[in-house]
Amino acid sequence: MKQTVRVAGGQGFWGDLLTAPVDQVRNGPIDYLMLDYLAEVTMSILQKQRNRDPQAGYARDFVSLMQEILPDCVEKNIKVLSNAGGVNVSGCADAIRQAAVELGLTGKVKIGVVTGDDVLDRLDSWIADGIEINSMDDGTPLTAIRDKVQAANVYLGAEALVEALGRGANIVVGGRLTDTGLTLAPLMHEFGWSFDDWDQVSAGTIAGHIIECGAQSSGGNCQYDWQSIPDMANIGFPIVEASPDGTFIVTKHEGTGGRVNVQSVAEQLLYEMGDPKAYITPDVVADFSSINLEAAGENRVRVYGIKGNPKTDFYKVSIAYSD
């Protein structure tokens, strides 16, 4: 078992800094590169694209990126996990496979494909079966907007990603995989964590939450003393250096801009957080009130003491409709 696993965040949304994942791969040692392309509105955009062109529906930037970094990833044994497949995961995987062939990497790239999140074609049967799906905001029933629905996707967690890595995949691509699961899965795979070890699963989930939004935790969205953050034009994206006991360091590559400190990490922890004692994901209910942060050197923050609780019996579904 490795004593340290380095997971680097490379994209926080479709359209994030294009050079960031390249820099993460080339500017220092990492074991995994996680790339989050899917904001909620992105799913409906991709679905509209696929309605016009059956070959579309995924983040094409991911393919051009992989064309550039695949040789580096193979040489350095860096594995890549991404939800860039959008609503056409198989099409995205085929494009990556073709890129590997063109780069002369046949036999050196094994692609794991995670599907099952797209439930658009199951909505009518659920309604017919009397299953209630209501808005989390105001309780509006699905039946009231069914004719306007553009996309419907379940948030999937780390389980299938862990399985893909266990089968030897060095590139894993899916649709609406959770941002946090893209970081949690490598840690579970490397450290052999159990899916019912809620504290460790919670720690991996919170590690993912910290690095899921591009450069936000490395100074890009830090309101504390923001005018003094150095070299924002060359900002370094965050990296998690995790240990088997669930503690981890948040850092970035040396020589890059931005800043990782307790303030920058704390502000990212507050981003998109509801009840701090119950941050719900498909893998765990994480307790943000248990998190401890401490400075561990220049651009290094240690995160420890994290607790978690059993996951819920339900998945969350994101449904987008035209209004």
Phi and psi restraints in degrees (value plus and minus 20) as a CYANA .aco file:
   2 LYS   PHI     -87.2   -47.2
   2 LYS   PSI     126.0   166.0
   3 GLN   PHI    -111.2   -71.2
   3 GLN   PSI     -36.7     3.3
   4 THR   PHI    -161.9  -121.9
   4 THR   PSI     111.5   151.5
   5 VAL   PHI    -142.4  -102.4
   5 VAL   PSI     107.3   147.3
   6 ARG   PHI    -124.7   -84.7
   6 ARG   PSI      97.2   137.2
   7 VAL   PHI    -133.4   -93.4
   7 VAL   PSI     103.1   143.1
   8 ALA   PHI    -126.3   -86.3
   8 ALA   PSI     114.8   154.8
   9 GLY   PHI    -105.2   -65.2
   9 GLY   PSI     112.3   152.3
  10 GLY   PHI    -141.9  -101.9
  10 GLY   PSI     -40.0     0.0
  11 GLN   PHI    -169.6  -129.6
  11 GLN   PSI     119.9   159.9
  12 GLY   PHI    -127.6   -87.6
  12 GLY   PSI     -32.7     7.3
  13 PHE   PHI    -191.5  -151.5
  13 PHE   PSI     142.9   182.9
  14 TRP   PHI     -88.6   -48.6
  14 TRP   PSI      95.2   135.2
  15 GLY   PHI      90.6   130.6
  15 GLY   PSI     -17.9    22.1
  16 ASP   PHI     -87.9   -47.9
  16 ASP   PSI     154.0   194.0
  17 LEU   PHI     -71.3   -31.3
  17 LEU   PSI      95.8   135.8
  18 LEU   PHI     -88.5   -48.5
  18 LEU   PSI     -47.7    -7.7
  19 THR   PHI    -103.8   -63.8
  19 THR   PSI     -32.7     7.3
  20 ALA   PHI     -79.5   -39.5
  20 ALA   PSI     -70.2   -30.2
  21 PRO   PHI     -85.2   -45.2
  21 PRO   PSI     -51.8   -11.8
  22 VAL   PHI     -83.9   -43.9
  22 VAL   PSI     -65.1   -25.1
  23 ASP   PHI     -83.8   -43.8
  23 ASP   PSI     -58.8   -18.8
  24 GLN   PHI     -82.1   -42.1
  24 GLN   PSI     -57.7   -17.7
  25 VAL   PHI     -95.2   -55.2
  25 VAL   PSI     -55.3   -15.3
  26 ARG   PHI    -122.3   -82.3
  26 ARG   PSI     -35.6     4.4
  27 ASN   PHI    -116.3   -76.3
  27 ASN   PSI     -16.4    23.6
  28 GLY   PHI     149.0   189.0
  28 GLY   PSI     155.8   195.8
  29 PRO   PHI     -96.2   -56.2
  29 PRO   PSI     109.7   149.7
  30 ILE   PHI    -161.2  -121.2
  30 ILE   PSI     138.7   178.7
  31 ASP   PHI    -124.0   -84.0
  31 ASP   PSI     -54.1   -14.1
  32 TYR   PHI    -156.6  -116.6
  32 TYR   PSI     126.9   166.9
  33 LEU   PHI    -140.7  -100.7
  33 LEU   PSI      98.6   138.6
  34 MET   PHI    -125.8   -85.8
  34 MET   PSI     116.4   156.4
  35 LEU   PHI    -150.6  -110.6
  35 LEU   PSI      93.1   133.1
  36 ASP   PHI    -122.9   -82.9
  36 ASP   PSI      95.3   135.3
  37 TYR   PHI    -127.2   -87.2
  37 TYR   PSI     -28.2    11.8
  38 LEU   PHI    -130.5   -90.5
  38 LEU   PSI      71.5   111.5
  39 ALA   PHI     -92.0   -52.0
  39 ALA   PSI     140.4   180.4
  40 GLU   PHI     -79.2   -39.2
  40 GLU   PSI     -61.0   -21.0
  41 VAL   PHI     -88.0   -48.0
  41 VAL   PSI     -41.8    -1.8
  42 THR   PHI     -82.9   -42.9
  42 THR   PSI     -54.4   -14.4
  43 MET   PHI     -81.0   -41.0
  43 MET   PSI     -62.1   -22.1
  44 SER   PHI     -90.8   -50.8
  44 SER   PSI     -54.3   -14.3
  45 ILE   PHI     -82.2   -42.2
  45 ILE   PSI     -66.2   -26.2
  46 LEU   PHI     -85.8   -45.8
  46 LEU   PSI     -57.2   -17.2
  47 GLN   PHI     -85.1   -45.1
  47 GLN   PSI     -60.4   -20.4
  48 LYS   PHI     -83.1   -43.1
  48 LYS   PSI     -59.9   -19.9
  49 GLN   PHI     -81.9   -41.9
  49 GLN   PSI     -62.5   -22.5
  50 ARG   PHI     -90.6   -50.6
  50 ARG   PSI     -50.8   -10.8
  51 ASN   PHI     -82.2   -42.2
  51 ASN   PSI     -52.1   -12.1
  52 ARG   PHI    -102.9   -62.9
  52 ARG   PSI     -52.7   -12.7
  53 ASP   PHI    -162.9  -122.9
  53 ASP   PSI      89.1   129.1
  54 PRO   PHI     -78.5   -38.5
  54 PRO   PSI     -38.4     1.6
  55 GLN   PHI    -105.8   -65.8
  55 GLN   PSI     -29.6    10.4
  56 ALA   PHI    -112.5   -72.5
  56 ALA   PSI    -188.9  -148.9
  57 GLY   PHI      88.0   128.0
  57 GLY   PSI     -11.6    28.4
  58 TYR   PHI    -154.3  -114.3
  58 TYR   PSI     148.2   188.2
  59 ALA   PHI     -98.2   -58.2
  59 ALA   PSI      81.5   121.5
  60 ARG   PHI     -86.5   -46.5
  60 ARG   PSI     -43.5    -3.5
  61 ASP   PHI     -79.2   -39.2
  61 ASP   PSI     -51.3   -11.3
  62 PHE   PHI     -83.3   -43.3
  62 PHE   PSI     -57.8   -17.8
  63 VAL   PHI     -87.8   -47.8
  63 VAL   PSI     -67.0   -27.0
  64 SER   PHI     -84.4   -44.4
  64 SER   PSI     -54.2   -14.2
  65 LEU   PHI     -83.7   -43.7
  65 LEU   PSI     -66.9   -26.9
  66 MET   PHI     -84.6   -44.6
  66 MET   PSI     -52.4   -12.4
  67 GLN   PHI     -79.4   -39.4
  67 GLN   PSI     -52.5   -12.5
  68 GLU   PHI    -102.9   -62.9
  68 GLU   PSI     -59.4   -19.4
  69 ILE   PHI    -123.2   -83.2
  69 ILE   PSI     -27.3    12.7
  70 LEU   PHI     -76.0   -36.0
  70 LEU   PSI     -65.1   -25.1
  71 PRO   PHI     -79.4   -39.4
  71 PRO   PSI     -59.9   -19.9
  72 ASP   PHI     -83.6   -43.6
  72 ASP   PSI     -64.4   -24.4
  73 CYS   PHI     -83.7   -43.7
  73 CYS   PSI     -61.0   -21.0
  74 VAL   PHI     -85.8   -45.8
  74 VAL   PSI     -65.2   -25.2
  75 GLU   PHI     -83.1   -43.1
  75 GLU   PSI     -60.8   -20.8
  76 LYS   PHI    -115.9   -75.9
  76 LYS   PSI     -18.9    21.1
  77 ASN   PHI      37.5    77.5
  77 ASN   PSI      24.8    64.8
  78 ILE   PHI    -114.4   -74.4
  78 ILE   PSI     106.4   146.4
  79 LYS   PHI    -116.1   -76.1
  79 LYS   PSI     127.0   167.0
  80 VAL   PHI    -140.4  -100.4
  80 VAL   PSI     111.5   151.5
  81 LEU   PHI    -144.8  -104.8
  81 LEU   PSI     113.9   153.9
  82 SER   PHI    -173.3  -133.3
  82 SER   PSI     133.1   173.1
  83 ASN   PHI    -122.6   -82.6
  83 ASN   PSI       5.5    45.5
  84 ALA   PHI     -86.8   -46.8
  84 ALA   PSI     -30.3     9.7
  85 GLY   PHI     -86.3   -46.3
  85 GLY   PSI     -39.3     0.7
  86 GLY   PHI      33.7    73.7
  86 GLY   PSI    -140.6  -100.6
  87 VAL   PHI    -127.8   -87.8
  87 VAL   PSI      -6.6    33.4
  88 ASN   PHI    -163.9  -123.9
  88 ASN   PSI      47.7    87.7
  89 VAL   PHI     -84.6   -44.6
  89 VAL   PSI     -62.7   -22.7
  90 SER   PHI     -84.5   -44.5
  90 SER   PSI     -56.6   -16.6
  91 GLY   PHI     -85.4   -45.4
  91 GLY   PSI     -59.1   -19.1
  92 CYS   PHI     -85.2   -45.2
  92 CYS   PSI     -65.1   -25.1
  93 ALA   PHI     -82.7   -42.7
  93 ALA   PSI     -60.0   -20.0
  94 ASP   PHI     -81.7   -41.7
  94 ASP   PSI     -60.5   -20.5
  95 ALA   PHI     -85.8   -45.8
  95 ALA   PSI     -59.1   -19.1
  96 ILE   PHI     -86.2   -46.2
  96 ILE   PSI     -61.6   -21.6
  97 ARG   PHI     -81.6   -41.6
  97 ARG   PSI     -61.8   -21.8
  98 GLN   PHI     -85.8   -45.8
  98 GLN   PSI     -58.1   -18.1
  99 ALA   PHI     -82.7   -42.7
  99 ALA   PSI     -59.5   -19.5
 100 ALA   PHI     -84.1   -44.1
 100 ALA   PSI     -60.1   -20.1
 101 VAL   PHI     -82.5   -42.5
 101 VAL   PSI     -65.9   -25.9
 102 GLU   PHI     -84.7   -44.7
 102 GLU   PSI     -47.2    -7.2
 103 LEU   PHI    -108.0   -68.0
 103 LEU   PSI     -18.8    21.2
 104 GLY   PHI      54.0    94.0
 104 GLY   PSI       7.5    47.5
 105 LEU   PHI    -127.8   -87.8
 105 LEU   PSI       0.6    40.6
 106 THR   PHI     -76.0   -36.0
 106 THR   PSI     111.1   151.1
 107 GLY   PHI      68.2   108.2
 107 GLY   PSI     -30.7     9.3
 108 LYS   PHI    -127.0   -87.0
 108 LYS   PSI     -26.5    13.5
 109 VAL   PHI    -142.6  -102.6
 109 VAL   PSI      99.5   139.5
 110 LYS   PHI    -135.3   -95.3
 110 LYS   PSI     100.1   140.1
 111 ILE   PHI    -123.2   -83.2
 111 ILE   PSI     104.8   144.8
 112 GLY   PHI    -114.1   -74.1
 112 GLY   PSI     115.0   155.0
 113 VAL   PHI    -139.5   -99.5
 113 VAL   PSI     104.5   144.5
 114 VAL   PHI    -133.3   -93.3
 114 VAL   PSI      97.3   137.3
 115 THR   PHI    -141.9  -101.9
 115 THR   PSI    -197.6  -157.6
 116 GLY   PHI      88.7   128.7
 116 GLY   PSI     -29.3    10.7
 117 ASP   PHI    -100.7   -60.7
 117 ASP   PSI     -47.0    -7.0
 118 ASP   PHI     -99.6   -59.6
 118 ASP   PSI      90.0   130.0
 119 VAL   PHI    -135.5   -95.5
 119 VAL   PSI      -0.1    39.9
 120 LEU   PHI     -77.1   -37.1
 120 LEU   PSI     -60.4   -20.4
 121 ASP   PHI    -102.2   -62.2
 121 ASP   PSI     -16.4    23.6
 122 ARG   PHI    -127.5   -87.5
 122 ARG   PSI     -26.2    13.8
 123 LEU   PHI     -80.8   -40.8
 123 LEU   PSI     -64.6   -24.6
 124 ASP   PHI     -85.1   -45.1
 124 ASP   PSI     -58.1   -18.1
 125 SER   PHI     -87.8   -47.8
 125 SER   PSI     -55.3   -15.3
 126 TRP   PHI     -85.8   -45.8
 126 TRP   PSI     -63.0   -23.0
 127 ILE   PHI     -81.5   -41.5
 127 ILE   PSI     -63.5   -23.5
 128 ALA   PHI     -83.3   -43.3
 128 ALA   PSI     -50.8   -10.8
 129 ASP   PHI    -103.7   -63.7
 129 ASP   PSI     -18.5    21.5
 130 GLY   PHI      60.8   100.8
 130 GLY   PSI      -5.2    34.8
 131 ILE   PHI     -96.7   -56.7
 131 ILE   PSI     106.0   146.0
 132 GLU   PHI    -107.2   -67.2
 132 GLU   PSI     106.5   146.5
 133 ILE   PHI    -146.1  -106.1
 133 ILE   PSI      90.9   130.9
 134 ASN   PHI    -140.6  -100.6
 134 ASN   PSI     133.6   173.6
 135 SER   PHI     -80.9   -40.9
 135 SER   PSI     114.2   154.2
 136 MET   PHI     -90.4   -50.4
 136 MET   PSI     -37.8     2.2
 137 ASP   PHI    -105.1   -65.1
 137 ASP   PSI     -73.0   -33.0
 138 ASP   PHI    -152.2  -112.2
 138 ASP   PSI     -13.1    26.9
 139 GLY   PHI      61.3   101.3
 139 GLY   PSI     -17.2    22.8
 140 THR   PHI     -76.4   -36.4
 140 THR   PSI     108.8   148.8
 141 PRO   PHI     -94.9   -54.9
 141 PRO   PSI     131.3   171.3
 142 LEU   PHI     -76.9   -36.9
 142 LEU   PSI     -55.9   -15.9
 143 THR   PHI     -78.6   -38.6
 143 THR   PSI     -46.8    -6.8
 144 ALA   PHI     -92.2   -52.2
 144 ALA   PSI     -42.2    -2.2
 145 ILE   PHI    -147.7  -107.7
 145 ILE   PSI      -6.5    33.5
 146 ARG   PHI     -76.2   -36.2
 146 ARG   PSI     -59.1   -19.1
 147 ASP   PHI     -91.8   -51.8
 147 ASP   PSI     -29.8    10.2
 148 LYS   PHI    -123.6   -83.6
 148 LYS   PSI     -23.8    16.2
 149 VAL   PHI     -85.6   -45.6
 149 VAL   PSI     112.1   152.1
 150 GLN   PHI    -124.2   -84.2
 150 GLN   PSI     -54.0   -14.0
 151 ALA   PHI    -173.6  -133.6
 151 ALA   PSI     128.9   168.9
 152 ALA   PHI    -166.1  -126.1
 152 ALA   PSI      99.3   139.3
 153 ASN   PHI    -159.5  -119.5
 153 ASN   PSI     114.1   154.1
 154 VAL   PHI    -103.1   -63.1
 154 VAL   PSI     119.4   159.4
 155 TYR   PHI    -100.2   -60.2
 155 TYR   PSI      93.3   133.3
 156 LEU   PHI    -117.1   -77.1
 156 LEU   PSI     125.8   165.8
 157 GLY   PHI    -115.7   -75.7
 157 GLY   PSI    -168.3  -128.3
 158 ALA   PHI    -106.5   -66.5
 158 ALA   PSI     -34.5     5.5
 159 GLU   PHI     -76.6   -36.6
 159 GLU   PSI     -71.5   -31.5
 160 ALA   PHI     -86.8   -46.8
 160 ALA   PSI     -52.2   -12.2
 161 LEU   PHI     -85.0   -45.0
 161 LEU   PSI     -62.5   -22.5
 162 VAL   PHI     -82.2   -42.2
 162 VAL   PSI     -61.1   -21.1
 163 GLU   PHI     -83.2   -43.2
 163 GLU   PSI     -62.8   -22.8
 164 ALA   PHI     -82.1   -42.1
 164 ALA   PSI     -63.7   -23.7
 165 LEU   PHI     -84.0   -44.0
 165 LEU   PSI     -58.3   -18.3
 166 GLY   PHI     -84.7   -44.7
 166 GLY   PSI     -45.4    -5.4
 167 ARG   PHI    -109.3   -69.3
 167 ARG   PSI     -14.7    25.3
 168 GLY   PHI      77.1   117.1
 168 GLY   PSI     -10.3    29.7
 169 ALA   PHI     -88.1   -48.1
 169 ALA   PSI     116.7   156.7
 170 ASN   PHI    -128.6   -88.6
 170 ASN   PSI     -26.3    13.7
 171 ILE   PHI    -150.8  -110.8
 171 ILE   PSI     106.6   146.6
 172 VAL   PHI    -144.4  -104.4
 172 VAL   PSI     107.9   147.9
 173 VAL   PHI    -151.2  -111.2
 173 VAL   PSI     120.5   160.5
 174 GLY   PHI    -166.3  -126.3
 174 GLY   PSI    -192.0  -152.0
 175 GLY   PHI    -115.5   -75.5
 175 GLY   PSI    -136.5   -96.5
 176 ARG   PHI     -99.0   -59.0
 176 ARG   PSI      42.7    82.7
 177 LEU   PHI     -95.9   -55.9
 177 LEU   PSI     122.2   162.2
 178 THR   PHI     -85.7   -45.7
 178 THR   PSI     127.3   167.3
 179 ASP   PHI     -76.4   -36.4
 179 ASP   PSI     -63.2   -23.2
 180 THR   PHI     -89.8   -49.8
 180 THR   PSI     -54.7   -14.7
 181 GLY   PHI     -83.3   -43.3
 181 GLY   PSI     -47.3    -7.3
 182 LEU   PHI     -87.0   -47.0
 182 LEU   PSI     -45.1    -5.1
 183 THR   PHI    -115.7   -75.7
 183 THR   PSI     -59.0   -19.0
 184 LEU   PHI     -80.1   -40.1
 184 LEU   PSI     -62.5   -22.5
 185 ALA   PHI     -78.4   -38.4
 185 ALA   PSI     -67.6   -27.6
 186 PRO   PHI     -79.0   -39.0
 186 PRO   PSI     -57.0   -17.0
 187 LEU   PHI     -89.6   -49.6
 187 LEU   PSI     -60.5   -20.5
 188 MET   PHI     -85.2   -45.2
 188 MET   PSI     -59.9   -19.9
 189 HIS   PHI     -85.5   -45.5
 189 HIS   PSI     -66.3   -26.3
 190 GLU   PHI     -93.6   -53.6
 190 GLU   PSI     -59.1   -19.1
 191 PHE   PHI    -115.4   -75.4
 191 PHE   PSI     -27.3    12.7
 192 GLY   PHI      49.1    89.1
 192 GLY   PSI       7.6    47.6
 193 TRP   PHI     -83.0   -43.0
 193 TRP   PSI     126.0   166.0
 194 SER   PHI    -105.0   -65.0
 194 SER   PSI     129.1   169.1
 195 PHE   PHI     -91.4   -51.4
 195 PHE   PSI     -32.2     7.8
 196 ASP   PHI    -127.8   -87.8
 196 ASP   PSI      -5.6    34.4
 197 ASP   PHI    -109.5   -69.5
 197 ASP   PSI      64.5   104.5
 198 TRP   PHI     -83.4   -43.4
 198 TRP   PSI     -52.0   -12.0
 199 ASP   PHI     -88.1   -48.1
 199 ASP   PSI     -64.0   -24.0
 200 GLN   PHI     -90.6   -50.6
 200 GLN   PSI     -60.0   -20.0
 201 VAL   PHI     -83.2   -43.2
 201 VAL   PSI     -58.1   -18.1
 202 SER   PHI     -84.6   -44.6
 202 SER   PSI     -61.5   -21.5
 203 ALA   PHI     -82.2   -42.2
 203 ALA   PSI     -63.8   -23.8
 204 GLY   PHI     -85.2   -45.2
 204 GLY   PSI     -54.7   -14.7
 205 THR   PHI     -86.5   -46.5
 205 THR   PSI     -63.9   -23.9
 206 ILE   PHI     -88.9   -48.9
 206 ILE   PSI     -54.9   -14.9
 207 ALA   PHI     -78.2   -38.2
 207 ALA   PSI     -62.7   -22.7
 208 GLY   PHI     -85.2   -45.2
 208 GLY   PSI     -58.9   -18.9
 209 HIS   PHI     -82.5   -42.5
 209 HIS   PSI     -54.6   -14.6
 210 ILE   PHI     -91.1   -51.1
 210 ILE   PSI     -55.5   -15.5
 211 ILE   PHI    -125.7   -85.7
 211 ILE   PSI     -14.2    25.8
 212 GLU   PHI     -95.6   -55.6
 212 GLU   PSI     -38.8     1.2
 213 CYS   PHI    -127.7   -87.7
 213 CYS   PSI      25.6    65.6
 214 GLY   PHI      42.1    82.1
 214 GLY   PSI    -152.5  -112.5
 215 ALA   PHI    -108.4   -68.4
 215 ALA   PSI      -6.8    33.2
 216 GLN   PHI     -79.9   -39.9
 216 GLN   PSI     -62.0   -22.0
 217 SER   PHI    -102.6   -62.6
 217 SER   PSI     -26.5    13.5
 218 SER   PHI    -128.1   -88.1
 218 SER   PSI       6.4    46.4
 219 GLY   PHI      90.5   130.5
 219 GLY   PSI     -30.0    10.0
 220 GLY   PHI     -92.0   -52.0
 220 GLY   PSI     -41.2    -1.2
 221 ASN   PHI    -156.9  -116.9
 221 ASN   PSI      16.0    56.0
 222 CYS   PHI    -118.1   -78.1
 222 CYS   PSI      96.9   136.9
 223 GLN   PHI    -101.4   -61.4
 223 GLN   PSI     -36.8     3.2
 224 TYR   PHI     -96.8   -56.8
 224 TYR   PSI      94.3   134.3
 225 ASP   PHI      34.1    74.1
 225 ASP   PSI      19.5    59.5
 226 TRP   PHI     -84.2   -44.2
 226 TRP   PSI     -47.0    -7.0
 227 GLN   PHI     -89.6   -49.6
 227 GLN   PSI     -36.8     3.2
 228 SER   PHI    -117.4   -77.4
 228 SER   PSI     -20.8    19.2
 229 ILE   PHI     -87.9   -47.9
 229 ILE   PSI     105.6   145.6
 230 PRO   PHI    -100.3   -60.3
 230 PRO   PSI     124.4   164.4
 231 ASP   PHI      28.8    68.8
 231 ASP   PSI      35.4    75.4
 232 MET   PHI     -81.9   -41.9
 232 MET   PSI     -47.0    -7.0
 233 ALA   PHI     -85.4   -45.4
 233 ALA   PSI     -43.9    -3.9
 234 ASN   PHI    -139.1   -99.1
 234 ASN   PSI      18.9    58.9
 235 ILE   PHI     -81.3   -41.3
 235 ILE   PSI     116.9   156.9
 236 GLY   PHI    -107.0   -67.0
 236 GLY   PSI     115.9   155.9
 237 PHE   PHI    -101.1   -61.1
 237 PHE   PSI     136.7   176.7
 238 PRO   PHI     -96.1   -56.1
 238 PRO   PSI     135.0   175.0
 239 ILE   PHI    -153.8  -113.8
 239 ILE   PSI     119.4   159.4
 240 VAL   PHI    -124.2   -84.2
 240 VAL   PSI     107.5   147.5
 241 GLU   PHI    -127.6   -87.6
 241 GLU   PSI      81.6   121.6
 242 ALA   PHI    -121.2   -81.2
 242 ALA   PSI     131.8   171.8
 243 SER   PHI    -137.1   -97.1
 243 SER   PSI     139.5   179.5
 244 PRO   PHI     -79.8   -39.8
 244 PRO   PSI     -45.4    -5.4
 245 ASP   PHI    -102.2   -62.2
 245 ASP   PSI     -18.8    21.2
 246 GLY   PHI      74.8   114.8
 246 GLY   PSI     -27.7    12.3
 247 THR   PHI     -98.4   -58.4
 247 THR   PSI     135.1   175.1
 248 PHE   PHI    -175.5  -135.5
 248 PHE   PSI     139.5   179.5
 249 ILE   PHI    -128.3   -88.3
 249 ILE   PSI     114.8   154.8
 250 VAL   PHI    -118.9   -78.9
 250 VAL   PSI     109.2   149.2
 251 THR   PHI    -171.8  -131.8
 251 THR   PSI    -185.6  -145.6
 252 LYS   PHI    -174.9  -134.9
 252 LYS   PSI     148.8   188.8
 253 HIS   PHI     -86.2   -46.2
 253 HIS   PSI     124.8   164.8
 254 GLU   PHI     -84.5   -44.5
 254 GLU   PSI     127.6   167.6
 255 GLY   PHI      62.3   102.3
 255 GLY   PSI     -14.9    25.1
 256 THR   PHI    -123.2   -83.2
 256 THR   PSI     141.3   181.3
 257 GLY   PHI     -98.2   -58.2
 257 GLY   PSI    -198.9  -158.9
 258 GLY   PHI      68.5   108.5
 258 GLY   PSI    -188.6  -148.6
 259 ARG   PHI    -177.3  -137.3
 259 ARG   PSI     114.5   154.5
 260 VAL   PHI    -132.9   -92.9
 260 VAL   PSI      93.9   133.9
 261 ASN   PHI    -165.1  -125.1
 261 ASN   PSI    -199.8  -159.8
 262 VAL   PHI     -77.9   -37.9
 262 VAL   PSI     -59.1   -19.1
 263 GLN   PHI     -85.5   -45.5
 263 GLN   PSI     -64.5   -24.5
 264 SER   PHI     -85.9   -45.9
 264 SER   PSI     -58.9   -18.9
 265 VAL   PHI     -91.0   -51.0
 265 VAL   PSI     -61.5   -21.5
 266 ALA   PHI     -81.7   -41.7
 266 ALA   PSI     -60.5   -20.5
 267 GLU   PHI     -85.9   -45.9
 267 GLU   PSI     -58.4   -18.4
 268 GLN   PHI     -87.4   -47.4
 268 GLN   PSI     -54.8   -14.8
 269 LEU   PHI     -80.3   -40.3
 269 LEU   PSI     -52.8   -12.8
 270 LEU   PHI     -99.1   -59.1
 270 LEU   PSI     -32.2     7.8
 271 TYR   PHI     -91.3   -51.3
 271 TYR   PSI     107.1   147.1
 272 GLU   PHI      37.3    77.3
 272 GLU   PSI      14.9    54.9
 273 MET   PHI    -126.0   -86.0
 273 MET   PSI     114.2   154.2
 274 GLY   PHI    -116.4   -76.4
 274 GLY   PSI    -134.2   -94.2
 275 ASP   PHI     -86.3   -46.3
 275 ASP   PSI      97.3   137.3
 276 PRO   PHI     -84.4   -44.4
 276 PRO   PSI     -41.0    -1.0
 277 LYS   PHI    -111.3   -71.3
 277 LYS   PSI     -24.2    15.8
 278 ALA   PHI    -167.0  -127.0
 278 ALA   PSI      53.5    93.5
 279 TYR   PHI    -107.9   -67.9
 279 TYR   PSI      85.7   125.7
 280 ILE   PHI    -110.5   -70.5
 280 ILE   PSI     106.6   146.6
 281 THR   PHI    -149.3  -109.3
 281 THR   PSI     152.0   192.0
 282 PRO   PHI     -86.0   -46.0
 282 PRO   PSI     -37.1     2.9
 283 ASP   PHI    -118.9   -78.9
 283 ASP   PSI     -47.8    -7.8
 284 VAL   PHI    -189.9  -149.9
 284 VAL   PSI     141.2   181.2
 285 VAL   PHI    -126.0   -86.0
 285 VAL   PSI      83.8   123.8
 286 ALA   PHI    -104.0   -64.0
 286 ALA   PSI     123.8   163.8
 287 ASP   PHI    -123.9   -83.9
 287 ASP   PSI      78.5   118.5
 288 PHE   PHI     -89.6   -49.6
 288 PHE   PSI     -40.4    -0.4
 289 SER   PHI     -92.2   -52.2
 289 SER   PSI     -30.9     9.1
 290 SER   PHI    -111.2   -71.2
 290 SER   PSI     -26.4    13.6
 291 ILE   PHI     -92.7   -52.7
 291 ILE   PSI     115.0   155.0
 292 ASN   PHI    -136.0   -96.0
 292 ASN   PSI     115.5   155.5
 293 LEU   PHI    -142.1  -102.1
 293 LEU   PSI     119.6   159.6
 294 GLU   PHI    -170.0  -130.0
 294 GLU   PSI     124.7   164.7
 295 ALA   PHI     -83.7   -43.7
 295 ALA   PSI     117.5   157.5
 296 ALA   PHI    -151.2  -111.2
 296 ALA   PSI       9.3    49.3
 297 GLY   PHI     102.0   142.0
 297 GLY   PSI     158.1   198.1
 298 GLU   PHI     -84.9   -44.9
 298 GLU   PSI     106.0   146.0
 299 ASN   PHI      35.5    75.5
 299 ASN   PSI      17.5    57.5
 300 ARG   PHI    -160.3  -120.3
 300 ARG   PSI     106.5   146.5
 301 VAL   PHI    -147.8  -107.8
 301 VAL   PSI     105.5   145.5
 302 ARG   PHI    -109.4   -69.4
 302 ARG   PSI     115.8   155.8
 303 VAL   PHI    -142.4  -102.4
 303 VAL   PSI     108.1   148.1
 304 TYR   PHI    -175.9  -135.9
 304 TYR   PSI     151.0   191.0
 305 GLY   PHI      58.2    98.2
 305 GLY   PSI      -3.5    36.5
 306 ILE   PHI     -96.2   -56.2
 306 ILE   PSI     118.2   158.2
 307 LYS   PHI    -138.9   -98.9
 307 LYS   PSI     135.0   175.0
 308 GLY   PHI    -163.2  -123.2
 308 GLY   PSI     146.3   186.3
 309 ASN   PHI    -149.7  -109.7
 309 ASN   PSI     140.5   180.5
 310 PRO   PHI     -73.8   -33.8
 310 PRO   PSI     126.4   166.4
 311 LYS   PHI     -87.2   -47.2
 311 LYS   PSI     142.4   182.4
 312 THR   PHI     -98.3   -58.3
 312 THR   PSI     152.3   192.3
 313 ASP   PHI    -105.3   -65.3
 313 ASP   PSI     -22.3    17.7
 314 PHE   PHI    -145.4  -105.4
 314 PHE   PSI     136.7   176.7
 315 TYR   PHI    -119.4   -79.4
 315 TYR   PSI     133.7   173.7
 316 LYS   PHI    -111.3   -71.3
 316 LYS   PSI     123.5   163.5
 317 VAL   PHI    -139.0   -99.0
 317 VAL   PSI     111.2   151.2
 318 SER   PHI    -120.0   -80.0
 318 SER   PSI      97.4   137.4
 319 ILE   PHI    -137.1   -97.1
 319 ILE   PSI     103.4   143.4
 320 ALA   PHI    -130.4   -90.4
 320 ALA   PSI     117.1   157.1
 321 TYR   PHI    -159.1  -119.1
 321 TYR   PSI     136.2   176.2
 322 SER   PHI     -95.5   -55.5
 322 SER   PSI     113.4   153.4
